[in-house]
Amino acid sequence: MPGKIVVGTDFRAEADRAIDRALELAKEWNTEVVLVHALDPALGDPPTRGELDKRMRSVLPDSDIKVTFRYPIERADYAIASVAKEEGASLIVLGAARFNSMKDFLLGTAVDYVIRHSPVPVLVVKTRATARYRRIACATDFYTPSRVALEKTAELFPKADFQLIHAYHVPFEGWQKAEYVKKDVEKAERKVFDEFLEEIDPETRKRVTTHLVYGSPGGALRKDIRESETDLLVLGTHGESALRHASIGSTANELLRSLPIDTLVVTHSAEHA
């Protein structure tokens, strides 16, 4: 079973959704939660321990889950990743900073830093925790990080079903408009997709449905989320390069901002977490 869950809070309303989801997962996994509020030394003298404990208890709903409070004296972005390492956590849970007038979720620098440096998967929560994750969409470009992301997520959510999505396009499409070219490309992509599936462990493969979609990764994922009531999106990344080299390319940051569902980011190094 997974280990501890680390969840960060700055006492804003957006963090409450992350806390609720962390508690729901802790109940499902029979584990405990470490609730982190970082005390930035640049902001002056911190409140007393008693004041902090009272504030922490005020954001916790009634629950039988064991919750430990941590108050590292460090910037939030450094602190959350550090606590996860110290606690031997299996997951970090964070809330999106806020929702702006352009219908985008603003992640904030702390979320971006944690994603790039976390030793474990990072769950960015945008929705209320009304039910377990049951239908999960995983983007793939057939490279190792996307396989690792799928297998790691399958370990964390053993009862969920998976949609494995790969989007493709015709190279130099403006000059290659013949229908047979598109069909040849689709056939080649399907062959690679089948080979990729053979690399996935058999138990995980039983829970996977594949979607080969013509178009952009962002468009393919939006379509799947809209049509299949997806609960969670999974993105695989290349370690510290994270969002700049995500397994679905440069669209990862945009997907994190724009898609209105919770997103799990799994780094290649998380394979051994």
SERO-4910 file (N, C-alpha, C, O; in steps of 0.05 Angstrom, whole numbers):
BEGIN
 pado doro    nc1    nc2    nc3   cac1   cac2   cac3    cc1    cc2    cc3    oc1    oc2    oc3
  Met    A     17    -24      0      0      0      0     17     25      0     40     24     10
  Pro    A      7     47    -11     22     72    -11     28     82     18     15     74     37
  Gly    A     49     99     19     56    110     45     42    136     51     20    141     41
  Lys    A     55    153     67     43    178     76     36    197     53     48    195     31
  Ile    A     17    214     58     10    235     39     17    262     51      7    269     72
  Val    A     32    277     36     40    304     45     22    324     30     20    323      6
  Val    A      9    342     45     -8    362     32      0    390     43      3    393     67
  Gly    A      3    409     25     11    436     33    -13    454     36    -33    451     21
  Thr    A    -12    472     55    -34    492     58    -22    519     64     -3    522     80
  Asp    A    -34    540     53    -28    567     60    -52    580     72    -53    605     75
  Phe    A    -72    564     80    -97    572     92   -116    587     73   -136    597     82
  Arg    A   -110    587     48   -129    598     29   -150    577     23   -146    553     27
  Ala    A   -173    586     12   -195    568      6   -187    546    -14   -197    524    -12
  Glu    A   -170    553    -33   -162    534    -53   -148    509    -41   -150    487    -52
  Ala    A   -135    513    -19   -121    491     -6   -140    471      7   -133    448     12
  Asp    A   -164    480     14   -183    462     27   -190    438     10   -193    416     20
  Arg    A   -192    442    -17   -198    420    -34   -176    399    -34   -181    375    -35
  Ala    A   -151    409    -33   -128    391    -32   -129    375     -6   -123    351     -6
  Ile    A   -135    388     16   -137    374     42   -158    353     42   -154    330     50
  Asp    A   -182    360     31   -204    340     30   -196    316     13   -202    293     21
  Arg    A   -183    321    -10   -175    298    -27   -154    281    -13   -154    257    -15
  Ala    A   -135    294      1   -114    279     14   -126    261     36   -117    238     39
  Leu    A   -146    271     51   -158    255     71   -174    232     59   -174    210     70
  Glu    A   -187    237     37   -202    215     23   -183    193     14   -189    170     16
  Leu    A   -160    202      2   -141    182     -7   -128    167     17   -124    143     15
  Ala    A   -123    181     39   -111    168     62   -130    147     73   -121    126     82
  Lys    A   -156    152     73   -175    132     81   -175    108     63   -176     85     72
  Glu    A   -174    113     37   -174     92     17   -149     75     19   -150     51     16
  Trp    A   -126     88     25   -100     74     26    -93     64     54    -72     51     57
  Asn    A   -109     71     74   -102     64    102    -75     76    110    -58     61    120
  Thr    A    -72    101    105    -46    114    112    -52    140    127    -75    146    134
  Glu    A    -32    156    132    -35    181    147    -27    205    129    -15    202    109
  Val    A    -35    229    139    -30    254    125    -11    271    141    -13    273    165
  Val    A      7    284    126     25    304    138     17    330    126     21    335    102
  Leu    A      6    348    143     -3    374    134     19    395    139     28    398    162
  Val    A     27    408    117     50    426    118     42    455    114     28    461     95
  His    A     51    472    133     48    501    129     76    512    133     87    512    155
  Ala    A     87    522    111    114    533    112    115    561    124     97    577    120
  Leu    A    136    566    140    140    592    152    163    606    138    186    600    144
  Asp    A    157    624    120    177    637    105    192    657    123    180    675    133
  Pro    A    219    652    127    234    670    145    234    699    136    239    717    152
  Ala    A    229    703    110    229    731    100    205    747    109    204    771    106
  Leu    A    185    733    120    160    746    128    160    754    157    139    763    167
  Gly    A    182    751    171    184    760    199    178    738    218    178    714    211
  Asp    A    173    746    244    169    726    265    143    711    260    122    722    254
  Pro    A    144    684    263    120    668    258    102    668    282    110    676    304
  Pro    A     77    659    279     59    656    302     70    634    321     88    619    313
  Thr    A     58    632    344     67    611    363     57    584    353     39    582    336
  Arg    A     69    563    364     60    536    357     31    531    363     16    519    348
  Gly    A     22    542    386     -6    539    393    -25    552    373    -45    541    366
  Glu    A    -17    576    365    -33    591    345    -34    576    318    -55    574    305
  Leu    A    -11    565    310    -10    550    285    -27    524    287    -42    518    268
  Asp    A    -25    510    309    -40    485    312    -70    491    310    -86    476    298
  Lys    A    -79    513    323   -107    521    323   -116    527    294   -138    519    286
  Arg    A    -99    541    280   -106    548    252   -107    522    235   -125    520    218
  Met    A    -89    504    239    -89    479    224   -114    463    229   -126    453    211
  Arg    A   -121    461    255   -145    446    261   -170    458    249   -190    444    243
  Ser    A   -170    484    245   -193    498    235   -198    491    205   -221    494    196
  Val    A   -178    483    191   -181    476    162   -185    446    158   -189    437    135
  Leu    A   -185    431    179   -189    402    177   -218    394    182   -229    402    203
  Pro    A   -230    380    164   -257    369    169   -255    346    189   -234    336    194
  Asp    A   -278    339    200   -279    316    219   -270    291    204   -280    284    182
  Ser    A   -251    276    216   -240    253    203   -226    235    223   -215    245    243
  Asp    A   -225    209    218   -211    191    235   -182    187    226   -166    172    239
  Ile    A   -174    200    205   -147    198    194   -127    211    212   -132    233    222
  Lys    A   -104    198    217    -83    210    232    -70    232    216    -62    228    193
  Val    A    -69    257    227    -57    279    213    -35    291    231    -39    298    254
  Thr    A    -11    294    219     12    306    233     16    334    221     15    338    197
  Phe    A     22    354    239     28    381    229     58    385    228     73    378    245
  Arg    A     66    398    206     94    406    203     96    435    195     81    445    179
  Tyr    A    115    449    208    119    478    203    148    484    196    162    497    212
  Pro    A    157    476    174    185    481    166    190    511    162    173    525    150
  Ile    A    212    521    172    219    549    169    235    551    143    259    550    142
  Glu    A    220    555    122    231    554     95    210    563     75    186    563     81
  Arg    A    219    572     52    199    578     31    182    554     25    191    531     26
  Ala    A    156    559     19    137    537     15    146    518     -7    143    494     -4
  Asp    A    157    528    -29    164    510    -51    186    491    -43    185    467    -50
  Tyr    A    207    501    -28    228    483    -18    217    464      4    223    440      4
  Ala    A    201    475     21    192    461     45    176    436     39    180    415     51
  Ile    A    157    438     21    139    416     15    155    392      3    150    369     12
  Ala    A    172    398    -16    188    376    -27    207    363     -6    211    339     -6
  Ser    A    218    380     11    236    370     32    221    352     52    231    331     60
  Val    A    198    361     61    182    345     80    174    318     68    175    298     81
  Ala    A    167    318     42    160    293     29    183    273     30    179    249     35
  Lys    A    208    283     26    231    265     27    235    255     56    240    232     60
  Glu    A    234    274     75    238    266    103    218    246    114    224    228    129
  Glu    A    193    249    105    171    232    115    169    206     99    153    188    106
  Gly    A    184    203     77    182    179     61    154    177     48    143    155     46
  Ala    A    144    200     40    116    201     29    114    187      2    134    184    -12
  Ser    A     90    179     -5     84    168    -31     71    187    -50     69    183    -74
  Leu    A     61    210    -39     46    229    -55     47    256    -42     46    259    -18
  Ile    A     49    277    -59     45    305    -50     19    315    -63     14    310    -86
  Val    A      2    328    -47    -23    339    -56    -23    369    -52    -18    379    -31
  Leu    A    -29    384    -74    -29    413    -73    -54    423    -87    -65    410   -105
  Gly    A    -63    447    -79    -86    459    -92    -76    479   -113    -55    492   -109
  Ala    A    -91    482   -135    -85    503   -154    -88    530   -140   -106    533   -123
  Ala    A    -72    549   -147    -72    575   -132    -98    589   -134   -109    597   -113
  Arg    A   -109    592   -158   -135    605   -161   -144    602   -190   -129    592   -207
  Phe    A   -168    611   -195   -180    609   -222   -184    637   -232   -198    653   -220
  Asn    A   -171    644   -255   -172    671   -264   -194    677   -285   -209    658   -292
  Ser    A   -196    701   -293   -218    710   -311   -215    697   -339   -234    698   -355
  Met    A   -192    686   -346   -188    673   -372   -195    644   -371   -188    629   -389
  Lys    A   -208    635   -349   -215    607   -345   -191    589   -343   -192    566   -351
  Asp    A   -169    600   -332   -145    584   -328   -140    581   -298   -147    598   -282
  Phe    A   -129    558   -290   -120    554   -263    -92    565   -260    -74    557   -276
  Leu    A    -87    583   -241    -61    593   -237    -47    576   -216    -55    574   -193
  Leu    A    -26    563   -225    -13    543   -208      5    556   -186      6    545   -164
  Gly    A     18    578   -193     36    590   -174     64    578   -174     68    555   -183
  Thr    A     83    593   -165    111    584   -166    116    561   -148    133    544   -154
  Ala    A    102    559   -125    107    537   -107     99    510   -120    113    491   -118
  Val    A     76    510   -133     67    486   -146     86    478   -169     93    454   -171
  Asp    A     95    497   -184    113    492   -206    140    480   -195    150    461   -206
  Tyr    A    150    492   -174    176    483   -163    173    454   -152    189    437   -157
  Val    A    151    449   -137    147    422   -126    145    401   -148    157    380   -145
  Ile    A    131    408   -169    128    389   -191    156    382   -203    161    359   -210
  Arg    A    173    403   -205    199    399   -217    219    385   -199    238    373   -209
  His    A    214    385   -173    234    374   -155    224    352   -136    239    342   -120
  Ser    A    199    345   -139    188    325   -121    199    297   -125    203    289   -148
  Pro    A    205    283   -103    214    255   -106    191    236   -111    196    212   -116
  Val    A    167    245   -109    143    228   -112    122    242   -130    125    266   -135
  Pro    A    102    228   -139     81    240   -155     68    264   -141     66    264   -116
  Val    A     60    284   -156     47    308   -146     19    310   -157     15    310   -181
  Leu    A     -1    311   -139    -29    313   -147    -38    342   -144    -38    353   -122
  Val    A    -45    355   -167    -55    382   -166    -86    381   -167    -98    372   -186
  Val    A    -98    390   -145   -127    387   -141   -142    412   -149   -135    434   -141
  Lys    A   -162    409   -166   -178    431   -176   -208    428   -169   -223    447   -169
  Thr    A   -216    403   -164   -245    397   -160   -249    387   -131   -231    380   -117
  Arg    A   -274    387   -123   -281    378    -96   -280    347    -96   -287    334   -115
  Ala    A   -272    336    -73   -269    307    -70   -295    295    -64   -301    288    -41
  Thr    A   -312    291    -84   -339    280    -79   -339    249    -83   -358    236    -73
  Ala    A   -319    238    -95   -318    209    -99   -289    201   -105   -272    218   -111
  Arg    A   -284    175   -105   -258    164   -112   -252    169   -142   -271    172   -158
  Tyr    A   -226    169   -148   -219    169   -177   -224    141   -188   -213    121   -179
  Arg    A   -241    140   -208   -248    114   -220   -241    113   -250   -236     91   -261
  Arg    A   -241    135   -263   -235    136   -292   -212    155   -297   -215    179   -293
  Ile    A   -189    145   -305   -164    160   -306   -154    161   -335   -153    140   -348
  Ala    A   -147    185   -344   -136    188   -371   -106    193   -369    -96    210   -354
  Cys    A    -90    177   -384    -61    180   -385    -53    188   -413    -59    174   -433
  Ala    A    -38    209   -416    -27    217   -442      0    202   -446     15    198   -427
  Thr    A      4    194   -471     30    180   -477     42    189   -503     27    194   -522
  Asp    A     68    190   -504     83    194   -529    100    170   -535    118    171   -552
  Phe    A     96    148   -519    110    122   -523    138    122   -511    153    103   -514
  Tyr    A    145    144   -496    171    144   -483    169    133   -455    146    131   -444
  Thr    A    191    127   -443    191    114   -416    176    130   -395    161    117   -380
  Pro    A    178    156   -393    164    170   -371    134    166   -372    121    164   -351
  Ser    A    122    164   -396     93    159   -397     86    131   -388     64    126   -376
  Arg    A    103    111   -393     99     84   -383    101     84   -353     84     72   -339
  Val    A    122     97   -343    126     98   -314    102    111   -300     92    102   -280
  Ala    A     92    133   -312     69    147   -301     44    129   -300     30    129   -279
  Leu    A     39    114   -321     16     96   -321     19     74   -300      0     70   -284
  Glu    A     42     61   -298     46     39   -279     45     49   -251     34     36   -233
  Lys    A     57     73   -246     57     83   -218     29     91   -210     21     86   -187
  Thr    A     14    103   -228    -14    111   -222    -31     86   -218    -49     86   -200
  Ala    A    -26     65   -233    -41     40   -229    -36     28   -202    -54     16   -190
  Glu    A    -12     31   -191     -6     22   -164    -22     38   -144    -32     27   -124
  Leu    A    -23     64   -148    -36     82   -129    -67     78   -129    -80     81   -108
  Phe    A    -77     72   -153   -107     70   -156   -114     43   -168   -121     41   -192
  Pro    A   -112     21   -152   -116     -6   -163   -144    -12   -173   -148    -33   -186
  Lys    A   -163      4   -166   -191     -2   -175   -200     16   -198   -223     14   -207
  Ala    A   -183     33   -208   -191     52   -229   -187     39   -257   -170     21   -260
  Asp    A   -202     49   -276   -198     43   -304   -182     65   -317   -183     88   -309
  Phe    A   -167     57   -338   -149     76   -351   -155     79   -381   -160     60   -395
  Gln    A   -154    104   -390   -155    110   -418   -127    120   -426   -117    140   -416
  Leu    A   -113    104   -442    -86    112   -451    -89    125   -478    -97    113   -498
  Ile    A    -81    151   -479    -87    167   -503    -61    176   -517    -43    186   -504
  His    A    -61    172   -543    -39    182   -559    -50    197   -582    -67    187   -598
  Ala    A    -41    222   -585    -50    239   -608    -27    239   -629     -4    241   -622
  Tyr    A    -35    239   -654    -15    239   -676    -24    258   -697    -48    266   -699
  His    A     -6    266   -715    -12    283   -738      5    274   -761     24    259   -758
  Val    A     -2    283   -785     13    276   -809     35    297   -813     29    321   -814
  Pro    A     60    288   -814     82    307   -818     79    323   -844     71    312   -865
  Phe    A     85    348   -843     83    366   -867     55    363   -879     52    359   -904
  Glu    A     35    364   -862      8    359   -872     -2    377   -894    -18    369   -911
  Gly    A      9    401   -894      1    420   -915      8    410   -943     -4    418   -963
  Trp    A     29    393   -945     38    383   -971     29    354   -975     32    343   -998
  Gln    A     18    341   -954     11    313   -957    -19    310   -949    -25    300   -927
  Lys    A    -36    318   -967    -64    318   -961    -79    293   -970   -103    290   -964
  Ala    A    -66    275   -984    -79    250   -993    -88    233   -969    -74    231   -949
  Glu    A   -111    221   -972   -123    206   -950   -105    181   -944   -103    173   -921
  Tyr    A    -92    170   -964    -76    146   -959    -52    152   -942    -43    135   -927
  Val    A    -42    177   -943    -20    185   -926    -28    184   -897    -14    173   -880
  Lys    A    -51    195   -891    -62    195   -864    -66    166   -854    -59    160   -831
  Lys    A    -76    149   -871    -81    121   -864    -54    107   -858    -53     90   -840
  Asp    A    -34    113   -874     -8    100   -870      4    109   -843     16     93   -829
  Val    A      2    135   -837     12    145   -812     -3    132   -789      9    124   -769
  Glu    A    -29    131   -791    -46    119   -770    -37     89   -766    -36     80   -743
  Lys    A    -33     75   -787    -25     47   -785      2     44   -770      6     27   -753
  Ala    A     21     62   -777     47     62   -764     45     69   -735     58     56   -718
  Glu    A     28     89   -728     25     96   -700     12     74   -684     19     69   -661
  Arg    A     -7     60   -696    -20     38   -682      0     16   -677     -2      3   -655
  Lys    A     18     10   -695     38    -10   -691     56     -3   -667     62    -20   -650
  Val    A     64     22   -666     81     31   -643     65     30   -617     76     23   -596
  Phe    A     40     37   -619     22     36   -595     21      8   -584     23      4   -560
  Asp    A     17    -11   -602     15    -39   -593     41    -49   -581     41    -64   -561
  Glu    A     64    -40   -592     90    -47   -581     94    -35   -553    105    -47   -535
  Phe    A     84    -10   -550     86      4   -525     70    -11   -503     79    -14   -481
  Leu    A     46    -21   -511     29    -36   -492     43    -61   -482     39    -69   -460
  Glu    A     59    -74   -500     72    -98   -492     93    -93   -470    101   -112   -456
  Glu    A    102    -68   -467    122    -61   -447    109    -57   -420    123    -56   -399
  Ile    A     83    -54   -419     69    -49   -394     64    -75   -380     58    -95   -393
  Asp    A     66    -75   -353     62   -100   -339     34   -111   -344     15    -96   -346
  Pro    A     31   -137   -346      5   -150   -354    -19   -142   -337    -41   -138   -348
  Glu    A    -15   -140   -311    -38   -133   -294    -49   -105   -300    -73   -101   -300
  Thr    A    -31    -87   -304    -39    -60   -311    -52    -59   -338    -72    -46   -342
  Arg    A    -41    -74   -357    -52    -75   -384    -81    -84   -385    -96    -75   -403
  Lys    A    -89   -101   -367   -117   -110   -367   -137    -87   -361   -160    -89   -368
  Arg    A   -127    -66   -349   -145    -44   -341   -144    -20   -360   -155      1   -355
  Val    A   -130    -24   -382   -125     -2   -401   -142     -4   -426   -143    -26   -438
  Thr    A   -154     18   -434   -166     21   -460   -150     41   -476   -144     63   -465
  Thr    A   -143     35   -501   -127     53   -516   -143     71   -534   -164     63   -546
  His    A   -134     96   -537   -147    115   -555   -125    127   -573   -107    141   -563
  Leu    A   -125    121   -599   -107    134   -618   -123    156   -632   -143    150   -646
  Val    A   -115    181   -628   -132    203   -637   -116    221   -656    -93    227   -651
  Tyr    A   -128    228   -677   -116    247   -696   -120    275   -686   -142    284   -682
  Gly    A    -98    290   -683    -99    317   -674    -78    323   -653    -59    309   -650
  Ser    A    -82    345   -638    -63    353   -618    -68    339   -592    -90    330   -587
  Pro    A    -47    336   -575    -51    323   -548    -73    338   -532    -89    325   -519
  Gly    A    -72    364   -532    -91    379   -517   -120    374   -526   -138    370   -510
  Gly    A   -124    374   -552   -150    369   -563   -160    341   -557   -183    337   -551
  Ala    A   -142    322   -559   -149    294   -554   -157    290   -525   -177    276   -519
  Leu    A   -142    302   -506   -149    299   -478   -175    313   -471   -191    303   -456
  Arg    A   -179    337   -482   -204    351   -477   -228    335   -487   -249    334   -473
  Lys    A   -225    323   -510   -247    307   -521   -253    283   -503   -276    276   -497
  Asp    A   -232    269   -494   -236    246   -477   -249    254   -450   -267    240   -441
  Ile    A   -239    276   -438   -250    285   -413   -280    292   -416   -296    285   -399
  Arg    A   -286    305   -438   -314    313   -443   -332    289   -447   -355    289   -437
  Glu    A   -323    269   -462   -340    247   -470   -341    224   -450   -360    209   -449
  Ser    A   -320    221   -434   -318    197   -417   -320    203   -387   -316    184   -371
  Glu    A   -325    228   -380   -327    235   -351   -302    227   -336   -303    215   -315
  Thr    A   -279    234   -347   -253    228   -334   -251    242   -307   -259    265   -305
  Asp    A   -240    228   -287   -237    239   -260   -209    252   -256   -206    271   -241
  Leu    A   -189    240   -270   -162    248   -264   -145    246   -289   -148    226   -305
  Leu    A   -128    265   -294   -109    265   -316    -82    260   -305    -74    270   -285
  Val    A    -66    243   -320    -39    236   -312    -19    245   -333    -23    239   -357
  Leu    A      2    259   -325     23    268   -342     49    257   -332     55    260   -308
  Gly    A     65    245   -349     92    235   -342    113    255   -350    111    268   -371
  Thr    A    133    259   -333    154    278   -339    182    266   -336    186    245   -325
  His    A    202    281   -346    230    273   -344    244    286   -320    261    303   -324
  Gly    A    236    279   -296    250    288   -272    249    318   -269    228    331   -272
  Glu    A    273    330   -263    274    358   -256    267    376   -279    260    400   -275
  Ser    A    268    366   -304    260    383   -327    230    387   -328    221    406   -340
  Ala    A    215    369   -316    187    369   -312    171    382   -335    170    371   -357
  Leu    A    159    405   -329    140    416   -348    153    424   -375    139    425   -395
  Arg    A    178    429   -375    191    437   -401    195    413   -419    198    416   -443
  His    A    196    389   -407    200    365   -423    180    343   -415    188    320   -412
  Ala    A    155    351   -412    135    331   -405    131    311   -427    137    316   -450
  Ser    A    121    288   -420    119    266   -439    101    272   -462    102    260   -483
  Ile    A     83    292   -459     66    299   -482     75    325   -494     61    338   -510
  Gly    A    100    334   -487    112    357   -500    105    383   -486     98    384   -463
  Ser    A    107    405   -502    104    431   -491     76    439   -483     72    460   -472
  Thr    A     57    421   -488     29    427   -481     23    421   -451      2    429   -442
  Ala    A     41    409   -436     36    400   -409     28    424   -391      8    422   -376
  Asn    A     43    445   -392     37    468   -375     10    480   -381     -5    487   -363
  Glu    A      4    481   -407    -22    492   -416    -44    473   -406    -66    483   -398
  Leu    A    -40    447   -407    -61    428   -398    -65    431   -368    -88    430   -359
  Leu    A    -44    434   -353    -46    437   -324    -63    462   -318    -78    462   -299
  Arg    A    -59    483   -333    -73    508   -328   -102    507   -337   -120    516   -323
  Ser    A   -107    494   -360   -134    498   -372   -154    476   -367   -178    481   -367
  Leu    A   -145    451   -363   -164    429   -359   -176    430   -331   -161    431   -311
  Pro    A   -202    428   -329   -215    432   -303   -217    407   -286   -237    403   -271
  Ile    A   -198    389   -288   -198    365   -271   -172    362   -257   -152    374   -264
  Asp    A   -172    346   -236   -147    341   -221   -126    328   -239   -133    312   -256
  Thr    A   -101    335   -234    -79    325   -251    -57    314   -234    -47    327   -215
  Leu    A    -48    289   -240    -26    277   -226     -2    278   -244     -2    268   -267
  Val    A     20    290   -234     45    292   -249     65    272   -237     71    273   -213
  Val    A     75    254   -253     93    232   -244    119    235   -258    120    235   -283
  Thr    A    141    238   -243    167    240   -255    179    213   -260    171    193   -247
  His    A    197    211   -278    211    186   -284    223    174   -259    222    150   -255
  Ser    A    235    191   -242    248    181   -217    228    169   -198    235    154   -180
  Ala    A    202    176   -201    181    165   -183    177    135   -188    163    122   -172
  Glu    A    190    124   -208    188     95   -213    198     80   -189    188     58   -183
  His    A    217     91   -175    229     77   -153    220     87   -126    232     80   -105
  Ala    A    199    105   -126    190    116   -101    175     95    -85    165    101    -63
***
